Structure formats: structure tokens, C-alpha cells
Amino acid sequence: MNADRRGSFIVSVGDLLASWNLPHATGRVYGLLLVSEVPLSLDMIAAELALSKGSVSTAVRQLDSWGLARTIPQPGSRRLLVEAAGGIASLLEASHARAKTLIAALREGEDLVSTDPARRRLEDVIGLFASYVDVGSQMLSTYRRQQERGKES
């Protein structure tokens, strides 16, 4: 992959994750990890993306919390290597967990509304998020079956 295309890809992933309310730097780190053939140190990531080591550390923690990256401790050192993990399936699973938490919180409010417009609005929001989780779960199930068939081949 040439450097211009690589850089463009990294920025595009940053833009995409920023549209999901993650910091642009986090998306750029994820983009870099996706196209890196080997795990990278925080210093290597910071140098390639012209980010501070603190920004990279924060980004890696965020990616780890979403299941999109994993850290690899280096024996006898405090240094960590980082690699992309899981991919979009992990992101969707994490998003589903958050959506399910939101649905549960919204359901707690159902008995607080008795008027029709408010009740309907709350039910619509719950229904939207429940549908999102259902469709995403079907996609993940199909994806996992395809992955398993690929491993068997």
C-alpha cells in the first residue's frame, strides 16, 4: 500500500469513528493498527500519526474498551505493543451492549408517562433501539457462521 493511500485510509477511519463520537485520534490509531502487519509500540504509533504519547495512550485504552485493540505486554518491560483486534464485529457487540443498557433505562421510565404522545414517543425510541439490536444480532450471527465455515475450509 503506498503512503498516500495508507494515510488517506487512516484519516478516513478517523473520520468514521469521529462520526460515532469517538475522538478523531482514536479512529486514526485504529486505522493505523488495521493496516499494520505487526503490533506497534505507543512510540511508533505516536511518531507515525504525529500524536502525543498521551493521546495515543488514551486512544488505545478507548479502543481496548470497545474490543477493537489489544495490548501485548513485553516481558521484563513496561512497554506495550498494540494490535487491532476483533474488528467491526467487536464494535457492533459493544454498541449492542450500550444499546441494551439504554433500552433498560428507558423501560424504567415507561411508568412515568401516562399521556399518549409521551408514551408513544418513549415506545418509539425503545422500539428503534430494540430493532437495531435485533438486526445487528442477526448480522453478527451470520458473520460468525461465515467465519466458522472459513476456518473449516
MDAnalysis code that builds the backbone (N, CA, C; Angstrom):
import MDAnalysis as mda
import numpy as np

u = mda.Universe.empty(459, n_residues=153, atom_resindex=np.repeat(np.arange(153), 3), trajectory=True)
u.add_TopologyAttr("name", ["N", "CA", "C"] * 153)
u.add_TopologyAttr("resid", np.arange(1, 154))
u.add_TopologyAttr("resname", ["MET", "ASN", "ALA", "ASP", "ARG", "ARG", "GLY", "SER", "PHE", "ILE", "VAL", "SER", "VAL", "GLY", "ASP", "LEU", "LEU", "ALA", "SER", "TRP", "ASN", "LEU", "PRO", "HIS", "ALA", "THR", "GLY", "ARG", "VAL", "TYR", "GLY", "LEU", "LEU", "LEU", "VAL", "SER", "GLU", "VAL", "PRO", "LEU", "SER", "LEU", "ASP", "MET", "ILE", "ALA", "ALA", "GLU", "LEU", "ALA", "LEU", "SER", "LYS", "GLY", "SER", "VAL", "SER", "THR", "ALA", "VAL", "ARG", "GLN", "LEU", "ASP", "SER", "TRP", "GLY", "LEU", "ALA", "ARG", "THR", "ILE", "PRO", "GLN", "PRO", "GLY", "SER", "ARG", "ARG", "LEU", "LEU", "VAL", "GLU", "ALA", "ALA", "GLY", "GLY", "ILE", "ALA", "SER", "LEU", "LEU", "GLU", "ALA", "SER", "HIS", "ALA", "ARG", "ALA", "LYS", "THR", "LEU", "ILE", "ALA", "ALA", "LEU", "ARG", "GLU", "GLY", "GLU", "ASP", "LEU", "VAL", "SER", "THR", "ASP", "PRO", "ALA", "ARG", "ARG", "ARG", "LEU", "GLU", "ASP", "VAL", "ILE", "GLY", "LEU", "PHE", "ALA", "SER", "TYR", "VAL", "ASP", "VAL", "GLY", "SER", "GLN", "MET", "LEU", "SER", "THR", "TYR", "ARG", "ARG", "GLN", "GLN", "GLU", "ARG", "GLY", "LYS", "GLU", "SER"])
u.atoms.positions = np.array([
    [0.860, -1.174, 0.000],
    [0.000, 0.000, 0.000],
    [0.896, 1.223, 0.000],
    [0.657, 2.134, -0.935],
    [1.516, 3.316, -0.965],
    [1.168, 4.259, 0.191],
    [2.093, 5.153, 0.512],
    [1.971, 6.016, 1.692],
    [0.761, 6.940, 1.612],
    [0.456, 7.464, 0.430],
    [-0.694, 8.362, 0.288],
    [-2.008, 7.633, 0.555],
    [-2.148, 6.450, -0.006],
    [-3.373, 5.661, 0.206],
    [-3.483, 5.223, 1.656],
    [-2.355, 4.853, 2.239],
    [-2.334, 4.442, 3.653],
    [-2.781, 5.612, 4.533],
    [-2.203, 6.785, 4.297],
    [-2.571, 7.965, 5.080],
    [-4.030, 8.330, 4.906],
    [-4.516, 8.244, 3.675],
    [-5.918, 8.550, 3.389],
    [-6.844, 7.570, 4.105],
    [-6.478, 6.298, 4.102],
    [-7.263, 5.278, 4.792],
    [-7.321, 5.582, 6.288],
    [-6.181, 5.897, 6.881],
    [-6.108, 6.172, 8.313],
    [-6.991, 7.371, 8.673],
    [-6.934, 8.418, 7.869],
    [-7.777, 9.600, 8.109],
    [-9.255, 9.245, 7.949],
    [-9.583, 8.425, 6.952],
    [-10.976, 8.021, 6.730],
    [-11.531, 7.244, 7.917],
    [-10.736, 6.345, 8.467],
    [-11.191, 5.595, 9.643],
    [-11.352, 6.558, 10.818],
    [-10.447, 7.517, 10.941],
    [-10.578, 8.540, 11.982],
    [-11.868, 9.318, 11.826],
    [-12.185, 9.710, 10.601],
    [-13.430, 10.436, 10.335],
    [-14.654, 9.590, 10.681],
    [-14.614, 8.321, 10.298],
    [-15.743, 7.434, 10.563],
    [-15.987, 7.292, 12.063],
    [-14.937, 6.995, 12.814],
    [-15.126, 6.811, 14.252],
    [-15.473, 8.132, 14.935],
    [-15.001, 9.246, 14.394],
    [-15.381, 10.551, 14.942],
    [-16.879, 10.775, 14.753],
    [-17.437, 10.274, 13.655],
    [-18.878, 10.421, 13.432],
    [-19.670, 9.583, 14.435],
    [-18.995, 8.645, 15.099],
    [-19.622, 7.828, 16.144],
    [-19.254, 8.349, 17.529],
    [-18.796, 9.593, 17.572],
    [-18.465, 10.287, 18.823],
    [-17.237, 9.744, 19.544],
    [-16.353, 9.121, 18.819],
    [-15.039, 8.799, 19.366],
    [-14.071, 9.859, 18.859],
    [-13.045, 10.175, 19.618],
    [-12.082, 11.174, 19.139],
    [-11.442, 10.760, 17.809],
    [-11.179, 11.761, 16.987],
    [-10.562, 11.513, 15.681],
    [-9.240, 10.768, 15.848],
    [-8.475, 11.131, 16.871],
    [-7.189, 10.458, 17.107],
    [-7.397, 8.969, 17.363],
    [-8.447, 8.617, 18.068],
    [-8.733, 7.204, 18.344],
    [-9.007, 6.462, 17.042],
    [-9.776, 7.082, 16.168],
    [-10.048, 6.462, 14.874],
    [-8.805, 6.327, 14.023],
    [-7.948, 7.342, 14.072],
    [-6.701, 7.273, 13.297],
    [-5.802, 6.156, 13.831],
    [-5.725, 6.026, 15.149],
    [-4.920, 4.937, 15.725],
    [-5.484, 3.597, 15.263],
    [-6.810, 3.460, 15.295],
    [-7.421, 2.210, 14.856],
    [-7.127, 1.949, 13.383],
    [-7.238, 2.982, 12.555],
    [-6.920, 2.825, 11.136],
    [-5.495, 2.347, 10.925],
    [-4.557, 2.940, 11.666],
    [-3.154, 2.519, 11.566],
    [-2.985, 1.069, 11.997],
    [-3.618, 0.699, 13.098],
    [-3.494, -0.682, 13.584],
    [-4.064, -1.674, 12.579],
    [-5.141, -1.291, 11.903],
    [-5.747, -2.192, 10.921],
    [-4.817, -2.503, 9.755],
    [-4.006, -1.534, 9.347],
    [-3.139, -1.756, 8.184],
    [-1.704, -2.106, 8.570],
    [-1.449, -2.262, 9.852],
    [-0.098, -2.632, 10.300],
    [0.029, -4.146, 10.338],
    [1.110, -4.619, 9.790],
    [1.313, -6.069, 9.699],
    [1.828, -6.673, 10.999],
    [2.357, -5.826, 11.873],
    [2.888, -6.281, 13.160],
    [2.356, -5.373, 14.257],
    [2.309, -5.852, 15.502],
    [1.915, -4.972, 16.608],
    [2.883, -3.787, 16.711],
    [2.368, -2.646, 17.155],
    [3.149, -1.424, 17.233],
    [3.259, -0.940, 18.676],
    [4.371, -0.283, 18.981],
    [4.525, 0.336, 20.299],
    [3.801, 1.682, 20.289],
    [3.523, 2.203, 21.479],
    [2.897, 3.520, 21.575],
    [3.773, 4.577, 20.913],
    [5.087, 4.457, 21.095],
    [6.010, 5.416, 20.469],
    [5.938, 5.361, 18.949],
    [5.841, 4.165, 18.394],
    [5.755, 4.024, 16.940],
    [4.465, 4.644, 16.415],
    [3.364, 4.406, 17.132],
    [2.069, 4.966, 16.720],
    [2.127, 6.490, 16.781],
    [2.653, 7.011, 17.896],
    [2.740, 8.462, 18.072],
    [3.565, 9.093, 16.965],
    [4.693, 8.470, 16.626],
    [5.568, 9.021, 15.588],
    [4.886, 9.000, 14.225],
    [4.262, 7.891, 13.888],
    [3.647, 7.782, 12.553],
    [2.468, 8.728, 12.384],
    [1.696, 8.932, 13.449],
    [0.496, 9.765, 13.342],
    [0.705, 11.203, 13.818],
    [1.927, 11.503, 14.261],
    [2.240, 12.843, 14.780],
    [1.286, 13.221, 15.913],
    [1.107, 12.292, 16.850],
    [0.276, 12.499, 18.032],
    [1.151, 12.425, 19.272],
    [0.676, 12.998, 20.365],
    [1.415, 12.873, 21.628],
    [1.243, 11.450, 22.150],
    [2.195, 11.026, 22.947],
    [2.104, 9.681, 23.519],
    [0.877, 9.572, 24.425],
    [0.519, 10.681, 25.093],
    [-0.684, 10.693, 25.922],
    [-1.943, 10.471, 25.104],
    [-2.026, 11.115, 23.945],
    [-3.182, 10.929, 23.055],
    [-3.260, 9.490, 22.569],
    [-2.107, 8.937, 22.243],
    [-2.073, 7.548, 21.770],
    [-2.494, 6.603, 22.897],
    [-1.999, 6.842, 24.098],
    [-2.353, 6.002, 25.237],
    [-3.860, 6.039, 25.495],
    [-4.439, 7.240, 25.451],
    [-5.883, 7.387, 25.638],
    [-6.639, 6.652, 24.528],
    [-6.192, 6.813, 23.294],
    [-6.836, 6.154, 22.157],
    [-6.791, 4.642, 22.305],
    [-5.643, 4.122, 22.706],
    [-5.505, 2.670, 22.866],
    [-6.448, 2.162, 23.961],
    [-6.561, 2.906, 25.060],
    [-7.492, 2.496, 26.125],
    [-8.927, 2.481, 25.600],
    [-9.302, 3.494, 24.816],
    [-10.654, 3.531, 24.257],
    [-10.880, 2.360, 23.306],
    [-9.921, 2.113, 22.443],
    [-10.053, 1.001, 21.501],
    [-10.143, -0.329, 22.238],
    [-9.361, -0.475, 23.288],
    [-9.399, -1.693, 24.091],
    [-10.777, -1.858, 24.742],
    [-11.344, -0.759, 25.245],
    [-12.650, -0.846, 25.903],
    [-13.756, -1.226, 24.916],
    [-13.580, -0.908, 23.641],
    [-14.544, -1.272, 22.604],
    [-14.220, -2.641, 21.998],
    [-13.141, -3.264, 22.433],
    [-12.748, -4.559, 21.888],
    [-12.120, -4.472, 20.508],
    [-11.629, -3.276, 20.139],
    [-11.063, -3.091, 18.813],
    [-9.542, -3.206, 18.790],
    [-8.922, -3.206, 19.955],
    [-7.461, -3.351, 20.025],
    [-7.119, -4.149, 21.268],
    [-5.955, -4.751, 21.222],
    [-5.464, -5.449, 22.420],
    [-4.014, -5.065, 22.623],
    [-3.643, -5.013, 23.886],
    [-2.253, -4.700, 24.221],
    [-1.522, -5.986, 24.535],
    [-0.254, -5.978, 24.190],
    [0.588, -7.159, 24.398],
    [1.750, -6.729, 25.287],
    [1.735, -7.157, 26.557],
    [2.841, -6.781, 27.450],
    [4.156, -7.393, 26.973],
    [5.235, -6.671, 27.196],
    [6.554, -7.163, 26.840],
    [7.255, -7.609, 28.118],
    [7.625, -8.892, 28.222],
    [8.251, -9.405, 29.444],
    [9.476, -8.573, 29.849],
    [9.523, -8.235, 31.129],
    [10.666, -7.503, 31.651],
    [10.660, -6.022, 31.303],
    [9.537, -5.512, 30.805],
    [9.467, -4.122, 30.383],
    [8.068, -3.580, 30.662],
    [7.979, -2.266, 30.835],
    [6.654, -1.648, 30.959],
    [6.082, -1.328, 29.579],
    [6.864, -1.540, 28.570],
    [6.464, -1.240, 27.204],
    [5.381, -2.215, 26.735],
    [4.423, -1.678, 26.011],
    [3.348, -2.484, 25.449],
    [3.381, -2.394, 23.937],
    [2.971, -3.453, 23.307],
    [2.705, -3.422, 21.875],
    [1.188, -3.471, 21.710],
    [0.708, -2.919, 20.614],
    [-0.732, -2.832, 20.388],
    [-1.040, -3.385, 19.009],
    [-2.146, -4.130, 18.914],
    [-2.605, -4.611, 17.616],
    [-4.117, -4.509, 17.535],
    [-4.625, -4.391, 16.326],
    [-6.068, -4.374, 16.107],
    [-6.633, -5.737, 16.492],
    [-7.831, -5.711, 17.023],
    [-8.478, -6.954, 17.435],
    [-9.944, -6.908, 17.062],
    [-10.476, -8.054, 16.748],
    [-11.908, -8.190, 16.612],
    [-12.562, -7.519, 15.421],
    [-12.197, -6.329, 15.150],
    [-12.793, -5.620, 14.033],
    [-14.183, -5.092, 14.331],
    [-14.924, -4.847, 13.280],
    [-16.225, -4.205, 13.390],
    [-17.206, -5.065, 14.179],
    [-17.045, -6.384, 14.164],
    [-17.940, -7.233, 14.956],
    [-17.843, -6.858, 16.432],
    [-16.637, -6.613, 16.925],
    [-16.474, -6.210, 18.320],
    [-17.113, -4.856, 18.577],
    [-16.985, -3.948, 17.630],
    [-17.588, -2.630, 17.768],
    [-19.105, -2.753, 17.835],
    [-19.675, -3.598, 16.988],
    [-21.113, -3.798, 16.984],
    [-21.570, -4.442, 18.291],
    [-20.813, -5.413, 18.784],
    [-21.162, -6.043, 20.067],
    [-21.140, -5.028, 21.204],
    [-20.124, -4.188, 21.237],
    [-20.036, -3.167, 22.277],
    [-21.191, -2.175, 22.144],
    [-21.515, -1.806, 20.923],
    [-22.628, -0.891, 20.688],
    [-23.939, -1.524, 21.136],
    [-24.106, -2.806, 20.897],
    [-25.313, -3.517, 21.334],
    [-25.416, -3.519, 22.853],
    [-24.311, -3.756, 23.513],
    [-24.333, -3.769, 24.984],
    [-24.793, -2.401, 25.502],
    [-24.282, -1.342, 24.895],
    [-24.693, 0.004, 25.313],
    [-26.155, 0.259, 24.962],
    [-26.597, -0.201, 23.803],
    [-27.995, -0.017, 23.412],
    [-28.917, -0.779, 24.353],
    [-28.529, -1.977, 24.754],
    [-29.344, -2.758, 25.696],
    [-29.438, -2.053, 27.046],
    [-28.348, -1.444, 27.472],
    [-28.369, -0.671, 28.719],
    [-29.319, 0.515, 28.580],
    [-29.283, 1.184, 27.441],
    [-30.187, 2.306, 27.188],
    [-31.637, 1.841, 27.180],
    [-31.907, 0.728, 26.530],
    [-33.271, 0.189, 26.477],
    [-33.773, -0.078, 27.893],
    [-32.937, -0.698, 28.717],
    [-33.334, -0.991, 30.103],
    [-33.638, 0.303, 30.861],
    [-32.810, 1.315, 30.669],
    [-33.040, 2.598, 31.341],
    [-34.340, 3.239, 30.849],
    [-34.584, 3.166, 29.546],
    [-35.814, 3.740, 29.000],
    [-37.044, 3.004, 29.510],
    [-36.949, 1.706, 29.632],
    [-38.082, 0.923, 30.144],
    [-38.417, 1.315, 31.588],
    [-37.399, 1.733, 32.337],
    [-37.633, 2.210, 33.703],
    [-38.541, 3.434, 33.711],
    [-38.523, 4.186, 32.627],
    [-39.335, 5.388, 32.551],
    [-40.727, 5.184, 31.994],
    [-41.041, 3.975, 31.566],
    [-42.349, 3.745, 30.946],
    [-43.511, 4.064, 31.887],
    [-43.359, 3.764, 33.170],
    [-44.455, 4.039, 34.099],
    [-44.522, 5.513, 34.517],
    [-43.577, 6.323, 34.025],
    [-43.573, 7.753, 34.343],
    [-44.425, 8.564, 33.366],
    [-44.801, 7.953, 32.261],
    [-45.577, 8.670, 31.260],
    [-46.953, 8.033, 31.115],
    [-47.970, 8.862, 31.214],
    [-49.322, 8.334, 31.065],
    [-50.033, 8.946, 29.863],
    [-49.557, 10.090, 29.429],
    [-50.209, 10.717, 28.284],
    [-49.747, 10.049, 27.001],
    [-50.667, 10.011, 26.060],
    [-50.405, 9.292, 24.820],
    [-49.201, 9.801, 24.046],
    [-49.023, 11.088, 23.806],
    [-47.860, 11.491, 22.997],
    [-46.530, 11.099, 23.645],
    [-46.401, 11.281, 24.931],
    [-45.146, 10.943, 25.611],
    [-44.922, 9.433, 25.620],
    [-45.974, 8.685, 25.892],
    [-45.845, 7.218, 25.921],
    [-45.447, 6.696, 24.540],
    [-46.118, 7.201, 23.514],
    [-45.808, 6.768, 22.154],
    [-44.358, 7.101, 21.786],
    [-43.929, 8.292, 22.155],
    [-42.560, 8.717, 21.847],
    [-41.556, 7.788, 22.534],
    [-41.771, 7.501, 23.792],
    [-40.868, 6.617, 24.524],
    [-40.878, 5.208, 23.925],
    [-42.054, 4.710, 23.592],
    [-42.145, 3.382, 22.970],
    [-41.444, 3.348, 21.612],
    [-41.557, 4.441, 20.867],
    [-40.878, 4.517, 19.566],
    [-39.364, 4.439, 19.727],
    [-38.826, 5.165, 20.702],
    [-37.377, 5.156, 20.927],
    [-36.929, 3.767, 21.374],
    [-37.671, 3.168, 22.290],
    [-37.335, 1.809, 22.741],
    [-37.398, 0.845, 21.559],
    [-38.444, 0.958, 20.745],
    [-38.589, 0.079, 19.586],
    [-37.458, 0.241, 18.586],
    [-37.042, 1.486, 18.365],
    [-35.936, 1.735, 17.438],
    [-34.664, 1.047, 17.915],
    [-34.314, 1.241, 19.175],
    [-33.083, 0.630, 19.681],
    [-33.204, -0.892, 19.756],
    [-34.376, -1.401, 20.094],
    [-34.578, -2.857, 20.128],
    [-34.421, -3.440, 18.723],
    [-34.949, -2.748, 17.720],
    [-34.799, -3.214, 16.334],
    [-33.340, -3.197, 15.905],
    [-32.623, -2.135, 16.288],
    [-31.192, -2.033, 15.986],
    [-30.450, -3.237, 16.572],
    [-30.743, -3.572, 17.814],
    [-30.071, -4.702, 18.459],
    [-30.447, -6.005, 17.757],
    [-31.725, -6.177, 17.431],
    [-32.167, -7.412, 16.768],
    [-31.501, -7.603, 15.402],
    [-31.516, -6.556, 14.578],
    [-30.913, -6.657, 13.242],
    [-29.412, -6.879, 13.352],
    [-28.773, -6.143, 14.240],
    [-27.330, -6.310, 14.437],
    [-26.984, -7.706, 14.922],
    [-27.821, -8.255, 15.798],
    [-27.582, -9.617, 16.295],
    [-27.678, -10.635, 15.169],
    [-28.632, -10.439, 14.272],
    [-28.755, -11.327, 13.111],
    [-27.524, -11.218, 12.215],
    [-27.057, -9.981, 12.008],
    [-25.850, -9.781, 11.198],
    [-24.644, -10.462, 11.834],
    [-24.492, -10.286, 13.135],
    [-23.361, -10.904, 13.828],
    [-23.425, -12.417, 13.756],
    [-24.618, -12.960, 13.900],
    [-24.785, -14.415, 13.834],
    [-24.382, -14.937, 12.449],
    [-24.834, -14.258, 11.403],
    [-24.464, -14.640, 10.039],
    [-22.964, -14.518, 9.839],
    [-22.395, -13.414, 10.305],
    [-20.955, -13.182, 10.184],
    [-20.166, -14.299, 10.882],
    [-20.567, -14.653, 12.084],
    [-19.851, -15.709, 12.833],
    [-19.946, -17.058, 12.133],
    [-21.117, -17.358, 11.590],
    [-21.250, -18.622, 10.838],
    [-20.315, -18.634, 9.638],
    [-20.210, -17.519, 8.934],
    [-19.327, -17.421, 7.784],
    [-17.860, -17.568, 8.228],
    [-17.527, -16.984, 9.349],
    [-16.162, -17.102, 9.866],
    [-15.852, -18.554, 10.221],
    [-16.787, -19.221, 10.833],
    [-16.580, -20.625, 11.200],
    [-16.432, -21.507, 9.967],
    [-17.243, -21.248, 8.952],
    [-17.116, -22.028, 7.698],
    [-15.777, -21.773, 7.057],
    [-15.292, -20.535, 7.131],
    [-13.976, -20.199, 6.569],
    [-12.854, -20.912, 7.291],
    [-12.984, -21.101, 8.600],
    [-11.960, -21.811, 9.383],
    [-11.947, -23.293, 9.050],
    [-13.119, -23.825, 8.706],
    [-13.213, -25.258, 8.394],
    [-12.639, -25.588, 7.021],
    [-12.608, -24.598, 6.151],
    [-12.145, -24.833, 4.767],
    [-10.672, -25.076, 4.704],
])
